[in-house]
């Protein structure tokens, strides 16, 4: 089987999940209830999704790997996947598939842009999701969530006028609900400290910067490039990024490059020279020094 990294769109997911409730309504979002293991065959290999996805596990046990970190998924667990994350989902034991039951909610970036959601709040939380993508619901929270799903299922079956608009608002509400639960779980997690008050402007600049880094990190690693894209000076952009996230711009860029390099080393058989070329390093020596400085291992040692 091919273990290489796959790029998956929301439309691809709709084809993967045969039990999709909203499969004929929109390419921007869907909700699916899954009780069969065959749909996980493609997800057990590393993939990058171009949308937002929340997986609610109602029964059974799985493992999820998000950006090379492994998380245990069991009854009442929720895992959130952001655009650009590299992820895979696989079983612990084959017999776990017999009692597998989970719900998937996935939306595109365009869907969030067109909905009346507090984008600043959501993005501020999404920074922390990078390190804390998994949380657990209690019994009451699970019951409320499942009522959301039952409401969507009932609406789809009755097909009232304006169904798509109704469902968009319900999905937005469901995401808010999941976000509020997740935010409570983070209260005990140390959050990055800023050097000043974060404004809507600084948070939006950070969002735009990270989207650009996700797109260009394999070609561009200079802050000048990103500052030019955002029509800002490199010095001002660096200050905004540090204040808004607690990490410097180059640290964010390096983290994306290291993650890309690790995935190429782990999930492909391409020669290291090819990885050096694809990540736009001038030569193998520079790449080896960069990789070892950030991981403590040489690329060859990590691959072994």
N, C-alpha and C positions, 0 to 999 in steps of 0.2 A: 504493500500500500504506500502511496505517496505521502511522505511526512512533511513536505514543504509547506511554507506559509501560503494560505489562501486568502484572497480578498473577497469578502462577502457583502453583498448589498442587502437591504431590507427585502427587496424583491426575491433574492435568492433564498432568504430565510422563509419566506412564505411558501416556497416550493419545498423546502426541507421539512417544514412542520405541516403534516397533512391534516391536522385537526384544528386548523386556524379558524377562529370564529368570524373574523372580519376579512376573510381572504378576497372578497370581491368588492370591497368598499374603497380602499385607498392603498396607494403604494407608500404612503408616508407613515402608516402605523398599523399594527395588528396585535391581536391578543390570541393566544393559543393555549389550549389545555392538552397536555401530552400524557399518555398512559402507555406508550410503547417505546421500546428502546432503539428501534431501527433509526429513528430520527437523529440519534446521537452519533451515528457512524461518521458523519463529516465533521462534527464538532470535536471529535477526539484528537483531531490533528490541528495544529496551530492555525488560527485565522484572525483576520482583522476585519471588524464590522464597521460599516460607515455610519452607524446610527447609535442611539442609546438603547440599552436593553436591560431589563430587570428580570431575573429568573427567581420565581418563588417555588421552593421545594415543599410540597405538601406531604410526601411520603417517599421513603427510600433514602439511599445514601449515594453520593457522588463526590468526585473531587473536581475542583475547578482550578485552572492555572491562569492567572492574570499577570501579564508582564513578568513571567518566569517565577512568580510567587504562588505557592500552592495553598488552597483553602479547602477545608472539609465542608461539604454541603450535606445537610441532613434535614429531617423534618422541621419545618418552620424557618429554615434558613432562607435568606434573600441575598443574591449577589448582583451587583450593579456593574455593567460594562459600559465604558465611555467610548466615543468614536476615537479610533486610533489605537486603542488597547489591542494587544496581541493576547488571545485567549484560547483555551481549549477546555472541554468538559469530558470527563471519562469516568468509568465505573471503578468502584473499589473491588467488588467481587461480582462475578457473572450472575449469581443468584439474586443480586440486588435489583436487577432489571425486572424481575417478576412482580415487584411491588412499587415500581417507579411511577410517580405522579407529580407533575409540576406544571406551573403556568408561566408562560413567557409573555411579557409586555415589551414591545419594541416600537420606537418612534424615530423618525429622521430629524436631523437638525432643522430642516425647513419646517417641520411640524411644530417644533418648539418656538421657532421664530414667529410663526403665524398665530400662536395661541397667546392668551392673556396671562402669561406666567411671569413671576418675578425673576427675570433673567439674572439680575445681579445676585440675588440670594442663591439661586440654583448654581450659578457658576462659582460663587464663593465656596459652596459646599462641594462642588465637583473637584476642586483642588484637593480636598481631603480624601475624596473617593479614590484618588490615585494610590493612596497608602492604606485605605480602609474600605475596600469594596464589598465586604461581606458583613452581614449582621443577622440577628435572630429575632423573630417575632414571638410575642407571647400568645396565649390562646385567644384573648379578646381581639388583638390586632389581626391575627389570622382570620377570625370570623368576619371582621369588618372587610378585610380585603376580599374574601371569597364572595361577600355580598356584592361587591363591585363587579366581580366576574359574572355572577348570576344575572345582575342587572343588564350588563352588556349582552349576554346571551339572549335574554328575553327581548331586548330591543331589536336585536338583529332578526330574530324570528318573526317579530310583528311588523318590522319595516315601516315605522312611522315617517311622515314627511320630515325632511331635514335631518335624516338619520345621521349622516356624516358629521354635521355640526354638533348634534347632541353627543355623539360618541367622542368627538374631539374634547369636549368639555369634561366628559366623564374620565377620559384617559388623563387629562391634565389634573383632575382632582385626585385620581388614583396615584399619580406620580408625586403630587404634593403630600399625600398621605404617607407614601413610602419614604419620602424625604424627611418628613417630620419624625418618623420612627427612627430613621438612621441618624438624624441629628442628635436625638436624645442619647443614642449609644455612643456618640462621639464626645459627650461632655467630659468623660474621664480621659480622653485622649488629648495630649498636649498639641495645641494648634500653633502654627507659625506666628510669631509676634512681628507686628509691623512697626516701623519707625515713626509712624504718624497716622492720622486718620485716613482710612481708605474711602475714597470717593467713588461714585459711579464711574467717573472717567477713568480712574486708575484700574478699576476692575475690568472694564471693557477693553482697555489697552492690553492688560495681561491676557485676557481671553483671545484677542486677535493675535498677540505674540505667540501664544502656545499653538494656535491653529497653524500659523506660518511655520513654526519650528517642526510641527508634525509633518508638514508637507515638504519642507526643504532641508531638513537636517542632514540628509545623505549627500547634499551638494553644497550647502552653505553653512559655515559655522562662525562667521564674523558678525558681531553686533551691528556693524555698519550696514550690512545687507538688510537686516530686519528693521533697523531704524529708518532706512530709506523707504522701505515698503509701507511703513506706518507714518511717513512724513514727520518724523521726529529726529532730534539729534541723538547720537548714540549715548551720550552722557545722560540725557534726560530719560531716555528709554530705560537705561540700566537702573536709574534711581526708582522709576515707577515699578519695575519688575521686582526689585529687592523689597520695596515697601509693601507691595501688594501680596507677595508670596513668601517672603522670608528667604528666598533663594535668589542668587544672581542670575542674570540672563545666560552667561556662559555655562553655569551649572545646569540650567534647564536644557540647554543645547547638548551638552556632554551626556546628560542622562538619557536623552533620546538616542544619541549615537551609540552609546554603550548597549542599550537595550536592543537596538537593531543588530549590532555586531553579535551579541549573545545569541539572538534568535537565528542568525545565519549560521553561526558555528554549531548550534545545537540541532537545528532542524533542516540543515542542508548538507550536502557532500561537496559543495563547491570548494575549490582550493582557496587557501587563505589569500593568495595573491588576487584572486577574483573578488574577494570580500574587500580587500584594500582598494581595489579599483572602484567597486560599487559605492563605497562610502567616501570616495574622493579624497583619500589620503595620498600624499605625494609619493610614498614608498612604504615597503613593509616595515622598515625599521621604525618609522614614525608611528605607524599603527601599533606595533608591538609595545612601544614605550607608553603610548596613550592608554592602551587596554590594560597593561599591567599596573599603571599608576592608579587606575580607577577600580580595579578588581583584585589586585594582589596576585594575579595569575597571568601567564602568557596566553595568547589565543590557543596555542596547541595544548597547553595544560587544561584550559577550560573545556576544550572539545573532548579530551579524554575522560 
